[in-house]
Amino acid sequence: MPYWMGAVGGYTGLATRVLVLALAAMSVNFLLGFTGVLSFGHAAYFGLGCYGVGMMIKYLVPSTPLGMLVGVLVGTAAAAVVGALIVKLRGIYFAMVTIAFGQMFYFIAFRWNTVTGGDDGLTGWRRMPLDLGFTQVDLLHNGLAFYYFVLLLFAVSVGVMALILRSPFGRTLLAIRENERRARFLGIPVERHIWIAFIISALFASLAGTLYALLNNFVDPRSLHWTLSGNFVIMAVVGGMRSFWGPLIGAAIFVVLQDFVSSYTQNWMFFIGIFFVLIVLFFPRGVLGIIRRRLS
């Protein structure tokens, strides 16, 4: 992407943002598309990943890998606690409670000015060079190097996600999605599987959050807001909710369209909303479903 993005009016940073948000959308799709559980609070774990890496680099140890590790651990631990509390809920009740917990984290970040910077955001830090022992990779000034760093983590994450979904555990998630009552009758511990799926999904969302913070060298409370969770769901639905690669296509469309339309008007979300409605009404399987139908 870094080489052809310029030909279509893009830039390397845009390609990096596509990968980061695609990972977040795929994490939501892991729960929504393959487990059948809708969460509107995944921005909380995305944002905790952002704040985890930013605060680690700013206040404790200026290390990019260590900051990312802390961000992922913080987001995943929060998801483990929240998931254990809400795992028995279903449908709209599950979705609304995830919003409530997400907004709780949002207001903590918004009000805790002395630590998080409040509405002004967490500033005064930046991503550090990646020390490989025999050499250092400048991730700050070399946008292409940071893109390939993100691409590597994206590829590893997608590979792990695919292995999980193809495992016996992944097949049980599909069984729960298709018919929870029958899955329970077969002896599958439904609540435990949903809880584990929730944690795995939040882990990848937290990783995406750390990369997003490193991309911008900045964090603000908007990374925790429930509207960002809505964007992740839109990306998954536009690309193809129950397909593995659909969220990647949806994220690419969403990010590129946002970048293009926002350069002309502040009301860019209006046009994305129209596009989303048209996809839902006429192509419920998403853009990837359209492509597959054309090729078949």
C-alpha positions as CSV (number, residue, x, y, z in Angstrom):
1,M,0.0,0.0,0.0
2,P,2.7,2.6,0.7
3,Y,3.7,2.5,-3.0
4,W,0.3,2.8,-4.7
5,M,-1.5,5.0,-2.1
6,G,0.1,8.1,-3.6
7,A,-1.2,7.2,-7.0
8,V,-4.8,7.4,-5.7
9,G,-4.2,10.6,-3.6
10,G,-3.3,8.8,-0.4
11,Y,-0.2,8.7,1.8
12,T,1.6,6.2,3.9
13,G,0.0,7.3,7.2
14,L,-3.4,6.6,5.6
15,A,-2.4,3.1,4.8
16,T,-1.2,2.6,8.3
17,R,-4.5,3.9,9.7
18,V,-6.4,1.4,7.5
19,L,-4.4,-1.5,9.0
20,V,-4.9,-0.3,12.6
21,L,-8.6,0.3,12.3
22,A,-9.0,-2.9,10.3
23,L,-7.5,-4.9,13.2
24,A,-10.0,-3.2,15.6
25,A,-12.9,-3.9,13.2
26,M,-11.8,-7.6,12.9
27,S,-11.6,-7.9,16.7
28,V,-15.3,-6.7,16.9
29,N,-16.2,-9.1,14.1
30,F,-14.6,-11.9,16.0
31,L,-17.3,-11.4,18.7
32,L,-20.2,-10.2,16.5
33,G,-19.7,-12.2,13.3
34,F,-18.4,-15.4,14.7
35,T,-19.9,-15.6,18.1
36,G,-23.2,-13.6,17.5
37,V,-22.7,-11.2,20.4
38,L,-22.9,-7.4,19.7
39,S,-20.6,-5.1,21.7
40,F,-20.8,-1.3,21.5
41,G,-18.1,-0.9,24.1
42,H,-15.0,-2.2,22.4
43,A,-13.7,1.4,22.1
44,A,-13.1,1.1,25.8
45,Y,-10.4,-1.5,25.3
46,F,-9.1,0.2,22.2
47,G,-8.8,3.4,24.3
48,L,-7.2,1.6,27.3
49,G,-4.6,0.3,24.9
50,C,-4.0,3.9,23.7
51,Y,-3.6,5.3,27.2
52,G,-1.6,2.3,28.4
53,V,1.1,2.8,25.9
54,G,1.1,6.6,26.1
55,M,1.3,6.7,29.9
56,M,3.9,4.0,30.1
57,I,6.2,5.9,27.7
58,K,5.5,9.3,29.3
59,Y,5.6,8.4,33.0
60,L,7.5,5.2,33.4
61,V,9.8,3.6,30.7
62,P,10.3,5.2,27.3
63,S,10.1,1.9,25.4
64,T,7.7,1.2,22.5
65,P,7.4,-2.6,23.0
66,L,7.0,-2.4,26.7
67,G,4.4,0.3,26.4
68,M,2.5,-1.8,23.9
69,L,2.7,-4.8,26.2
70,V,1.3,-2.7,29.1
71,G,-1.5,-1.3,26.9
72,V,-2.6,-4.7,25.7
73,L,-2.5,-6.1,29.3
74,V,-4.5,-3.2,30.7
75,G,-7.2,-3.5,28.0
76,T,-7.4,-7.3,28.2
77,A,-7.6,-7.3,32.0
78,A,-10.4,-4.7,32.0
79,A,-12.3,-6.9,29.4
80,A,-11.8,-10.0,31.6
81,V,-13.5,-8.2,34.6
82,V,-16.3,-6.6,32.5
83,G,-16.9,-9.8,30.6
84,A,-17.3,-11.8,33.7
85,L,-20.0,-9.4,35.0
86,I,-22.1,-9.2,31.8
87,V,-21.6,-12.6,30.2
88,K,-25.1,-13.9,31.1
89,L,-26.8,-11.0,29.3
90,R,-27.9,-11.3,25.7
91,G,-29.1,-9.1,22.8
92,I,-29.7,-5.4,23.4
93,Y,-29.1,-5.8,27.1
94,F,-25.5,-7.0,26.5
95,A,-24.9,-4.2,24.0
96,M,-26.3,-1.5,26.3
97,V,-24.2,-2.6,29.3
98,T,-21.0,-2.6,27.2
99,I,-21.8,1.0,26.3
100,A,-22.3,1.8,30.0
101,F,-18.9,0.3,31.0
102,G,-17.2,2.0,28.0
103,Q,-18.6,5.4,29.0
104,M,-17.4,4.8,32.5
105,F,-13.8,4.5,31.3
106,Y,-14.4,7.5,29.0
107,F,-15.4,9.8,31.9
108,I,-12.5,8.6,34.0
109,A,-10.1,9.7,31.2
110,F,-12.0,12.9,30.6
111,R,-12.0,14.0,34.3
112,W,-8.6,12.8,35.5
113,N,-6.8,15.8,34.1
114,T,-3.6,15.5,36.1
115,V,-2.8,12.1,34.7
116,T,-4.6,11.7,31.4
117,G,-4.6,15.4,30.3
118,G,-8.4,15.4,30.3
119,D,-10.1,16.8,27.2
120,D,-6.7,18.2,26.0
121,G,-5.4,14.6,25.7
122,L,-2.1,13.0,26.7
123,T,0.7,14.9,25.2
124,G,4.5,15.2,25.7
125,W,5.4,11.7,24.6
126,R,6.3,9.9,21.3
127,R,7.0,6.5,19.9
128,M,10.6,5.5,20.6
129,P,13.0,3.7,18.2
130,L,12.7,0.0,18.1
131,D,15.9,-1.6,19.5
132,L,16.6,-5.0,17.8
133,G,19.9,-5.5,19.6
134,F,22.1,-5.3,16.5
135,T,20.4,-2.2,15.2
136,Q,17.7,0.4,15.9
137,V,14.7,1.1,13.7
138,D,13.5,4.7,13.7
139,L,9.8,4.4,14.0
140,L,9.2,8.1,14.6
141,H,10.6,9.8,11.5
142,N,10.4,6.9,9.1
143,G,6.7,6.5,8.3
144,L,7.4,3.6,6.0
145,A,9.3,1.6,8.7
146,F,6.3,2.2,11.1
147,Y,3.9,1.0,8.4
148,Y,5.8,-2.3,8.0
149,F,6.0,-2.6,11.8
150,V,2.2,-2.3,11.9
151,L,1.8,-4.6,8.9
152,L,3.9,-7.3,10.7
153,L,1.8,-7.1,13.9
154,F,-1.4,-7.1,11.8
155,A,-0.4,-10.2,9.9
156,V,0.6,-12.1,13.1
157,S,-2.7,-11.0,14.8
158,V,-4.8,-12.1,11.8
159,G,-3.0,-15.4,11.6
160,V,-3.6,-16.1,15.3
161,M,-7.3,-15.1,14.9
162,A,-7.7,-17.5,11.9
163,L,-6.1,-20.3,13.9
164,I,-8.4,-19.7,16.8
165,L,-11.5,-19.7,14.5
166,R,-10.4,-22.9,12.8
167,S,-9.8,-24.7,16.1
168,P,-12.4,-26.7,18.0
169,F,-13.0,-23.7,20.2
170,G,-13.7,-21.6,17.2
171,R,-16.2,-24.1,15.9
172,T,-18.0,-24.0,19.2
173,L,-18.3,-20.2,18.8
174,L,-20.0,-20.8,15.5
175,A,-22.4,-23.3,17.1
176,I,-23.3,-20.7,19.8
177,R,-23.9,-18.1,17.1
178,E,-26.2,-20.4,15.1
179,N,-28.2,-21.8,17.9
180,E,-27.3,-21.1,21.5
181,R,-29.9,-23.3,23.0
182,R,-28.8,-26.3,20.9
183,A,-25.2,-25.6,21.8
184,R,-26.1,-25.6,25.5
185,F,-28.0,-28.8,25.1
186,L,-24.9,-30.4,23.5
187,G,-23.0,-29.6,26.7
188,I,-21.0,-26.6,25.6
189,P,-20.4,-24.1,28.5
190,V,-21.8,-21.2,26.6
191,E,-21.1,-18.4,29.1
192,R,-17.5,-19.5,29.5
193,H,-16.9,-19.6,25.8
194,I,-18.5,-16.2,25.3
195,W,-16.4,-14.8,28.1
196,I,-13.2,-16.2,26.5
197,A,-14.2,-14.9,23.1
198,F,-14.9,-11.4,24.6
199,I,-11.4,-11.4,26.2
200,I,-9.7,-12.5,22.9
201,S,-11.6,-9.9,21.0
202,A,-10.6,-7.2,23.5
203,L,-7.0,-8.3,23.3
204,F,-6.8,-7.6,19.6
205,A,-8.8,-4.3,20.1
206,S,-6.2,-3.2,22.7
207,L,-3.3,-4.0,20.4
208,A,-5.0,-1.9,17.7
209,G,-5.4,0.9,20.3
210,T,-1.6,0.8,21.1
211,L,-0.8,1.1,17.4
212,Y,-3.3,3.9,16.9
213,A,-1.7,5.9,19.8
214,L,1.8,5.3,18.4
215,L,0.6,6.4,15.0
216,N,-0.6,9.7,16.3
217,N,1.8,10.2,19.2
218,F,-1.2,11.4,21.0
219,V,-4.2,10.1,23.0
220,D,-7.5,11.8,23.9
221,P,-10.7,10.6,25.5
222,R,-12.4,10.2,22.1
223,S,-10.5,6.9,21.7
224,L,-12.7,5.6,24.5
225,H,-16.1,6.9,23.3
226,W,-18.9,4.6,22.3
227,T,-19.2,6.3,18.9
228,L,-15.9,4.8,17.9
229,S,-17.3,1.4,18.7
230,G,-20.1,2.2,16.3
231,N,-17.5,3.0,13.7
232,F,-15.9,-0.5,14.2
233,V,-19.3,-2.1,13.8
234,I,-20.0,-0.1,10.6
235,M,-16.6,-1.2,9.2
236,A,-17.5,-4.8,9.9
237,V,-21.0,-4.6,8.4
238,V,-19.9,-2.7,5.3
239,G,-17.2,-5.1,4.5
240,G,-19.1,-8.3,5.4
241,M,-20.0,-9.1,8.9
242,R,-19.7,-12.9,8.9
243,S,-16.7,-13.1,6.6
244,F,-13.1,-13.1,7.9
245,W,-11.7,-10.5,5.6
246,G,-14.8,-8.3,5.4
247,P,-13.8,-5.9,8.2
248,L,-10.5,-5.2,6.4
249,I,-12.4,-4.1,3.2
250,G,-14.9,-2.2,5.3
251,A,-12.1,-0.4,7.2
252,A,-10.3,0.5,4.0
253,I,-13.6,2.0,2.5
254,F,-14.5,3.8,5.7
255,V,-11.0,5.3,6.3
256,V,-10.3,6.4,2.7
257,L,-13.9,7.7,2.3
258,Q,-13.6,9.6,5.6
259,D,-10.2,11.1,4.6
260,F,-11.5,12.1,1.1
261,V,-14.9,13.5,2.1
262,S,-13.7,15.3,5.2
263,S,-11.3,17.4,3.1
264,Y,-14.4,18.9,1.4
265,T,-16.9,19.1,4.3
266,Q,-17.2,18.6,8.0
267,N,-20.4,16.6,7.5
268,W,-18.5,13.6,6.2
269,M,-20.4,11.2,8.5
270,F,-23.6,12.1,6.7
271,F,-22.3,10.6,3.5
272,I,-20.8,7.6,5.2
273,G,-24.2,7.1,6.9
274,I,-26.0,7.1,3.5
275,F,-23.5,4.6,2.2
276,F,-24.0,2.4,5.2
277,V,-27.8,2.4,4.9
278,L,-27.5,1.5,1.2
279,I,-25.2,-1.4,2.0
280,V,-27.5,-2.7,4.7
281,L,-30.7,-2.4,2.6
282,F,-29.4,-3.8,-0.7
283,F,-26.3,-5.8,0.1
284,P,-26.7,-7.3,3.6
285,R,-23.6,-9.5,3.1
286,G,-21.4,-6.4,2.6
287,V,-19.0,-5.4,-0.1
288,L,-17.1,-8.8,0.1
289,G,-20.5,-10.5,-0.5
290,I,-21.0,-8.5,-3.6
291,I,-17.5,-9.4,-4.9
292,R,-18.0,-13.1,-4.2
293,R,-21.4,-13.0,-5.9
294,R,-19.8,-11.4,-9.0
295,L,-17.0,-13.9,-9.2
296,S,-19.3,-17.0,-8.7
